[in-house]
Amino acid sequence: MSPLRLLRHLCPSSAARAMSAAAGAAAGADLSVVYVTAPSDEVARRLAALLVQERRLAACVNIVPAVTSVYEWEGEVHHDNETLLIIP
């Protein structure tokens, strides 16, 4: 599965925001910073490569390992270890 499809599968709203912000910045719109979490360092690196090299939607992606996301899902609070991508 491609990194973009993986991101769309794991978090469709994050994928849409990331692609929209990157496309807007490329078209000369106001600049944005997008934060996207990935389930692992490997997935984060694949997504970063896709955005920088393959799609040329970002000039740089910062990868921050070992973040903990706390969220409610189906009435329960979850704590997940993830990797953060910062796309300026």
N, C-alpha and C positions, 0 to 999 in steps of 0.2 A: 504494500500500500504506500502511495506517495506521501510525503510529509504533509502536504496541503490536505489531502483526503483524510489523513489521520487526524489533523487538527479539526477539520470539519466534523469528523465522527466523534471525537472526544469532547469538543466544545464548540458547537456551531456558532454561537453568538460571538465568541472570541475570534473565531476565524473570520467572520463577516466584518467585525470591527477592525481587525488587523489589516485585511485586504482593502477595506474602504479607506482607512486612514493613509495607508501607503500609496494608494492610487491618487488620493486627493493631494498629498504632498508632491507627488511626481507631476501633477498637473498645475502646480503653482499655487495651490490653495493654502490656507493657513496650515502651519506645521502642527503636528500632534506627537505625543509620546504614547505608545501603546504598550501595555503590560499584558503578557500572555503567560499562563503557566503550562508546563508540560509534565507528563507523568515521570519522566526520567531525563538524565543528562543526554542519553543517546537521541531521544526524540527531539530534545531542545536543539542539539547540534544539527540534526537533519532539517528542522524547520528554519533555523538560522541560515543554513546554506541555501535552502530553497529561496528564502526572501532576498538574500544578498546576491547570490550568483545566478541561480536559474531564472528567477522572475525579475530580478533587479528592482524590487520594490522598496528596498532599504539599503542605505549606504553602509550601515553598521547595525549589528544586533548584539546587545550585551547579554551574556548568560550568567545568571546568579544561581549557584547551586544551593541546595539544602534550605529551601523555604518550607514553612508549614502553612498549609491552607486550612482554615477552620470555616466550615459552612454547614448549613442545615439541608438535609436531603431526606425527603419522605418522613418528616417528623423527627429525625434523629440528627444530632450534631456529630459531624465527622471531622477528623484531623488527618490530613494526608500530607506526606512528604512529597514535594514537587520541586521542579526547577523553574526559575523565573526567567523569562525573556523580556528585555526592555528594548523596544524598537523606537529609537528617536527619529 
